Structure formats: C-alpha cells, structure tokens
Amino acid sequence: MRNGSNVWRQEIDVTACVDIQIRCDHPCPSEEKLRQWVDAALEGKSAEVSLAIVDEAEITVLNQRYRHRNRPTNVLSFPFEAPAGVPLAFLGDVVICAPVVAREAQAQGKTEAAHWAHMVVHGVLHLRGFDHIATEEAEMMESLERKILSQLGFEDPYLSIEVIERS
C-alpha cells in the first residue's frame, strides 16, 4: 500500500509515524484524530503505520483479492513482516472504507467518531498481531479495544452491537 511518495523514516524515536492517504470524497475524521487513534492503539510503542481511507469500490477490490469476499467491508489490515535482520518500525497498512463506517455507525446507534475510532484501533491491533478468529483471541482483542477506546473517551464499542443482536 505504500505509494512511494513518502521517504521511509529510519528513526523510531516517535511514538507513531502515520502516513495517511485519503482516497475518497466521503467525509472522514481529521488527520489529527486519525493519528491520535493510531497512537492510542500502539500503546506507546514506536511504529510506522500507513492508513488509507477509501471508497466502496476500492475496498471491494481489496477484499476480493485478499479475503476472497466480493463485497465492501469496514476495515482491512495488511501486516508487514520485515526480512530477518532488517530493523524497520513499519507495522503495515490499514485500509478503512468511509461509506461503510458511516452506515455501520448509524445502524449500530453510535456516533461516527466512536465507530471511526473503533475501526482505527481494531485495524492497528491486527497489525500488532491480535486477531479474533478463535474465541479466546477474540475476547483478548475485544478487551483491549474496550480499554483503549475507554481511554479515548468512547463507550464500549460492542454494547450497541449486542443490543441490536438481541432485538
């Protein structure tokens, strides 16, 4: 996902170096907010992350190519693994679909900011190696998401989903 327009940062004395690419016309949070949420998900670890905000057409192509699902999704993460012996702070790419996030926020009765923060945190946690395939892994990841989002001033992101599912 690196577009080649930015020089690789070799120094890793910053908490987060975030390359933000906004590739759609749909409204999205400010770059300052996006960086704040990435930083929170890194929990003080020094790293570089690429964050792309895209439309449904682009996320559908990526979802089909890499997950074999021919539909738009909210967030995709592409962890980067540096070759052995090459010290890079680059964790990988997070791609978020702005229109899907907006629709989901409304359907789940959340503010868009709360859902955006959740998607950014969720995507970055995937880059850090967390997953939600197995129940135990999902519980660990969701617990960490709740903690980080609470520190950012947001409510439990899974409450509104649980209420909808019980209805």
SERO-4910 file (N, C-alpha, C, O; in steps of 0.05 Angstrom, whole numbers):
BEGIN
 pado doro    nc1    nc2    nc3   cac1   cac2   cac3    cc1    cc2    cc3    oc1    oc2    oc3
  Met    A     16    -24      0      0      0      0     17     25      0      7     47     -6
  Arg    A     42     24      6     60     47      6     59     59    -22     64     44    -42
  Asn    A     54     84    -24     52     96    -51     79    107    -61     80    117    -84
  Gly    A    100    105    -46    126    113    -55    131    143    -53    153    152    -59
  Ser    A    110    158    -46    114    187    -45    127    196    -19    136    219    -17
  Asn    A    128    180      0    139    187     26    166    173     30    169    150     22
  Val    A    184    186     42    210    175     48    207    157     73    194    165     93
  Trp    A    219    134     73    218    116     97    232    130    120    254    141    116
  Arg    A    220    130    143    232    142    166    248    120    180    237    100    188
  Gln    A    274    125    183    291    106    197    291    110    227    295     91    242
  Glu    A    289    135    236    289    139    264    262    131    276    241    137    265
  Ile    A    263    117    298    239    108    311    236    119    339    226    105    357
  Asp    A    243    144    342    241    157    368    214    170    373    210    183    393
  Val    A    196    168    354    169    179    356    151    156    364    157    133    358
  Thr    A    129    162    377    110    141    384     98    129    359     97    105    356
  Ala    A     88    146    342     75    136    317     81    155    294     79    179    296
  Cys    A     89    143    272     92    158    247     70    146    229     70    122    222
  Val    A     50    163    223     27    153    208     26    167    181     25    191    179
  Asp    A     26    151    160     23    160    132     -7    158    126    -17    135    123
  Ile    A    -21    180    123    -50    180    118    -55    186     89    -45    207     79
  Gln    A    -70    169     76    -78    173     48   -108    173     47   -121    153     52
  Ile    A   -119    196     39   -149    198     37   -155    196      7   -149    214     -9
  Arg    A   -167    173     -1   -171    167    -29   -201    165    -36   -208    151    -54
  Cys    A   -217    181    -22   -246    182    -29   -257    209    -21   -244    224     -7
  Asp    A   -281    215    -31   -293    241    -25   -312    240     -1   -322    261      7
  His    A   -316    217     11   -334    214     33   -321    227     58   -297    225     62
  Pro    A   -338    241     74   -327    253     99   -313    233    117   -322    210    120
  Cys    A   -291    242    129   -277    225    149   -265    244    170   -264    268    166
  Pro    A   -256    232    192   -245    248    214   -219    263    205   -207    256    184
  Ser    A   -212    283    220   -187    298    214   -163    280    216   -163    260    230
  Glu    A   -142    288    203   -117    273    205   -107    273    234    -95    253    243
  Glu    A   -111    294    248   -103    296    276   -117    274    293   -104    260    309
  Lys    A   -143    271    289   -158    250    303   -148    222    295   -144    205    312
  Leu    A   -145    218    269   -136    192    260   -109    185    272   -105    162    281
  Arg    A    -91    204    273    -64    199    285    -67    193    315    -53    176    326
  Gln    A    -85    208    328    -89    203    357    -98    175    362    -89    162    381
  Trp    A   -117    165    346   -127    138    349   -106    117    343   -105     96    357
  Val    A    -90    121    323    -69    102    317    -49    101    340    -41     80    349
  Asp    A    -42    125    350    -23    127    372    -34    112    397    -19     97    410
  Ala    A    -60    115    402    -72    101    425    -71     71    422    -65     56    441
  Ala    A    -75     61    397    -75     32    392    -47     21    394    -43     -3    399
  Leu    A    -27     38    390      1     28    392     10     27    422     30     15    428
  Glu    A     -5     39    440      0     38    468     29     45    475     43     31    491
  Gly    A     39     67    463     65     77    470     88     64    455    111     71    459
  Lys    A     82     44    438    103     31    422    110     48    398     93     61    386
  Ser    A    135     50    392    144     64    368    139     48    343    147     25    342
  Ala    A    126     60    324    120     45    299    111     64    277    104     87    282
  Glu    A    112     54    253    102     69    230     79     53    218     80     28    215
  Val    A     58     67    211     33     55    201     24     71    177     25     96    177
  Ser    A     14     57    157      1     70    134    -29     67    137    -39     44    141
  Leu    A    -44     89    135    -73     88    139    -86    100    114    -81    123    107
  Ala    A   -101     84    100   -115     93     75   -145     94     80   -157     75     90
  Ile    A   -157    116     72   -186    119     74   -196    117     45   -188    133     28
  Val    A   -214     98     40   -222     92     12   -252     90      9   -267     92     29
  Asp    A   -261     87    -16   -289     84    -22   -296     54    -24   -279     37    -21
  Glu    A   -321     49    -29   -330     21    -30   -318      5    -54   -313    -19    -51
  Ala    A   -314     18    -76   -303      4    -99   -275     -6    -92   -268    -29    -98
  Glu    A   -258     11    -81   -231      3    -75   -230    -19    -53   -214    -38    -56
  Ile    A   -246    -16    -32   -245    -36    -10   -255    -63    -20   -247    -84    -12
  Thr    A   -275    -62    -39   -286    -87    -50   -265   -102    -66   -262   -126    -64
  Val    A   -249    -88    -82   -227   -100    -97   -207   -113    -78   -199   -136    -82
  Leu    A   -199    -98    -57   -180   -109    -38   -192   -133    -23   -178   -153    -18
  Asn    A   -217   -131    -15   -230   -153      0   -232   -178    -17   -228   -200     -8
  Gln    A   -238   -174    -43   -239   -197    -62   -211   -209    -66   -208   -233    -65
  Arg    A   -191   -192    -70   -165   -201    -76   -152   -216    -52   -139   -237    -56
  Tyr    A   -155   -205    -29   -140   -216     -6   -157   -232     14   -146   -248     29
  Arg    A   -184   -230     13   -200   -245     31   -221   -262     16   -236   -277     29
  His    A   -221   -260    -10   -239   -275    -27   -268   -271    -21   -285   -289    -22
  Arg    A   -275   -246    -14   -302   -238     -8   -309   -214    -26   -297   -193    -24
  Asn    A   -328   -218    -43   -334   -198    -64   -355   -178    -53   -378   -177    -63
  Arg    A   -348   -163    -33   -365   -143    -21   -348   -122     -6   -326   -128      1
  Pro    A   -360    -99     -1   -345    -80     15   -344    -88     44   -361   -103     53
  Thr    A   -324    -79     58   -321    -85     87   -312    -59    100   -305    -40     87
  Asn    A   -312    -58    127   -305    -34    141   -275    -29    142   -266     -6    138
  Val    A   -260    -49    149   -231    -45    153   -216    -70    144   -225    -93    149
  Leu    A   -193    -66    132   -174    -88    126   -147    -80    136   -139    -57    135
  Ser    A   -132   -100    146   -105    -95    156    -86   -113    141    -92   -136    135
  Phe    A    -63   -102    134    -42   -116    120    -16   -114    135      0    -95    130
  Pro    A    -11   -132    153     14   -131    169     38   -134    151     38   -149    131
  Phe    A     60   -120    158     85   -122    143    105   -137    161    107   -132    185
  Glu    A    119   -155    148    140   -170    162    166   -164    149    171   -172    126
  Ala    A    184   -150    163    210   -143    151    227   -168    149    224   -187    164
  Pro    A    244   -168    129    263   -191    126    280   -193    151    286   -173    165
  Ala    A    289   -217    158    305   -222    181    330   -204    180    343   -201    160
  Gly    A    335   -191    203    358   -174    205    355   -146    195    374   -130    196
  Val    A    331   -139    185    326   -112    175    308    -98    196    285   -104    198
  Pro    A    320    -79    211    304    -65    231    287    -43    220    296    -21    216
  Leu    A    262    -49    216    243    -29    206    220    -27    227    212    -47    238
  Ala    A    211     -3    231    189      2    250    162      1    236    142      5    249
  Phe    A    162     -5    210    136     -5    195    120    -30    202    129    -52    198
  Leu    A     96    -25    213     78    -47    220     61    -57    197     56    -81    195
  Gly    A     53    -39    180     36    -47    157     16    -26    150     18     -3    158
  Asp    A     -4    -35    135    -25    -18    124    -52    -24    136    -59    -47    140
  Val    A    -68     -3    142    -95     -6    150   -111      9    129   -105     32    122
  Val    A   -132     -3    118   -149      9     98   -178      9    110   -188    -11    118
  Ile    A   -190     33    110   -216     37    122   -235     48    100   -227     67     86
  Cys    A   -259     37     98   -278     46     79   -297     66     92   -314     59    109
  Ala    A   -295     92     85   -311    113     97   -341    109     95   -355    112    115
  Pro    A   -352    102     71   -381     99     70   -391     76     87   -413     78     98
  Val    A   -376     54     89   -385     31    105   -385     39    134   -403     32    149
  Val    A   -364     53    143   -362     61    171   -386     79    178   -398     77    199
  Ala    A   -393     98    160   -416    116    165   -442    100    168   -458    105    186
  Arg    A   -447     81    149   -471     65    150   -472     48    176   -493     47    189
  Glu    A   -450     35    183   -449     19    207   -454     35    232   -468     26    250
  Ala    A   -442     59    233   -446     76    257   -476     82    261   -486     80    283
  Gln    A   -489     89    239   -518     95    241   -534     70    249   -551     72    266
  Ala    A   -528     47    236   -542     23    242   -538     13    271   -556      1    283
  Gln    A   -515     19    282   -508     10    309   -515     31    330   -510     27    354
  Gly    A   -525     54    322   -532     75    341   -509     88    354   -510     96    378
  Lys    A   -486     90    340   -462    102    350   -457    128    336   -468    133    314
  Thr    A   -440    145    348   -431    168    333   -411    158    313   -398    138    317
  Glu    A   -408    173    291   -388    165    271   -360    166    283   -344    149    277
  Ala    A   -355    186    300   -328    188    313   -322    163    329   -300    153    327
  Ala    A   -341    153    344   -337    129    360   -331    105    342   -313     89    349
  His    A   -346    102    320   -341     79    303   -315     82    288   -301     62    284
  Trp    A   -308    106    279   -283    111    266   -260    103    285   -241     89    277
  Ala    A   -261    113    310   -240    107    329   -238     77    332   -216     66    334
  His    A   -261     63    334   -260     34    337   -247     20    313   -231      2    316
  Met    A   -254     29    289   -242     16    265   -212     21    263   -197      3    256
  Val    A   -203     45    270   -174     51    270   -160     33    291   -140     21    285
  Val    A   -170     33    315   -158     17    336   -158    -13    328   -138    -26    331
  His    A   -181    -22    318   -184    -51    310   -163    -58    289   -149    -78    291
  Gly    A   -160    -40    268   -141    -45    247   -113    -46    256    -97    -63    248
  Val    A   -106    -27    274    -78    -26    284    -72    -49    302    -50    -60    301
  Leu    A    -91    -58    317    -87    -82    334    -81   -106    317    -65   -123    324
  His    A    -95   -108    294    -88   -130    276    -59   -128    267    -45   -149    265
  Leu    A    -49   -104    261    -21   -101    254     -3   -109    276     20   -119    271
  Arg    A    -12   -106    301      5   -114    324      3   -144    329     17   -153    348
  Gly    A    -13   -158    314    -13   -187    317    -38   -198    331    -40   -222    335
  Phe    A    -56   -181    338    -81   -191    351   -101   -200    330   -100   -190    307
  Asp    A   -118   -219    337   -137   -230    319   -162   -237    334   -163   -236    358
  His    A   -183   -245    319   -209   -252    331   -221   -276    318   -245   -279    317
  Ile    A   -204   -294    308   -214   -318    296   -224   -338    317   -247   -347    317
  Ala    A   -206   -344    336   -214   -362    358   -227   -346    380   -220   -323    384
  Thr    A   -245   -358    395   -259   -345    416   -241   -332    437   -245   -309    445
  Glu    A   -220   -346    445   -202   -335    465   -187   -311    454   -184   -291    468
  Glu    A   -178   -312    429   -165   -289    417   -184   -266    414   -176   -243    419
  Ala    A   -209   -271    406   -229   -250    403   -234   -236    429   -235   -211    430
  Glu    A   -236   -251    451   -241   -239    477   -218   -221    485   -222   -200    497
  Met    A   -193   -230    480   -169   -214    487   -169   -188    470   -164   -167    481
  Met    A   -174   -191    444   -173   -168    427   -195   -148    434   -190   -124    436
  Glu    A   -219   -158    438   -242   -140    445   -237   -127    472   -245   -103    475
  Ser    A   -225   -140    491   -219   -128    517   -200   -105    513   -203    -84    526
  Leu    A   -180   -109    497   -160    -88    492   -173    -65    477   -167    -42    483
  Glu    A   -190    -71    458   -205    -49    444   -221    -33    464   -221     -8    463
  Arg    A   -235    -46    481   -252    -32    501   -234    -14    518   -242      9    524
  Lys    A   -212    -24    527   -194     -9    545   -183     16    530   -185     38    541
  Ile    A   -173     13    506   -162     35    490   -184     55    484   -179     79    488
  Leu    A   -207     46    475   -228     65    469   -239     80    493   -246    103    492
  Ser    A   -239     66    516   -247     79    541   -227    102    548   -236    123    556
  Gln    A   -202     96    544   -181    117    550   -184    141    531   -177    163    538
  Leu    A   -196    136    507   -200    158    488   -227    172    493   -233    191    480
  Gly    A   -243    162    512   -268    174    519   -292    163    505   -314    175    505
  Phe    A   -289    139    493   -311    126    479   -322    103    495   -308     90    511
  Glu    A   -348     98    491   -361     75    505   -353     49    492   -340     48    471
  Asp    A   -360     27    506   -355      0    496   -366     -3    468   -390      0    464
  Pro    A   -349     -8    448   -359     -9    420   -377    -33    415   -391    -34    394
  Tyr    A   -377    -53    432   -393    -77    428   -421    -76    441   -437    -93    436
  Leu    A   -426    -56    458   -452    -53    471   -475    -50    451   -495    -65    452
  Ser    A   -472    -31    432   -494    -26    413   -498    -50    395   -520    -55    386
  Ile    A   -477    -65    388   -479    -88    371   -494   -110    386   -512   -123    374
  Glu    A   -488   -114    412   -502   -134    428   -532   -127    431   -549   -145    430
  Val    A   -539   -102    434   -567    -93    436   -581    -99    410   -604   -109    411
  Ile    A   -569    -93    388   -581    -98    361   -585   -128    358   -607   -137    348
  Glu    A   -566   -144    365   -568   -173    361   -590   -185    378   -602   -205    370
  Arg    A   -595   -174    402   -616   -185    420   -644   -176    411   -663   -189    419
  Ser    A   -646   -155    395   -672   -145    387   -686   -163    368   -708   -158    359
***
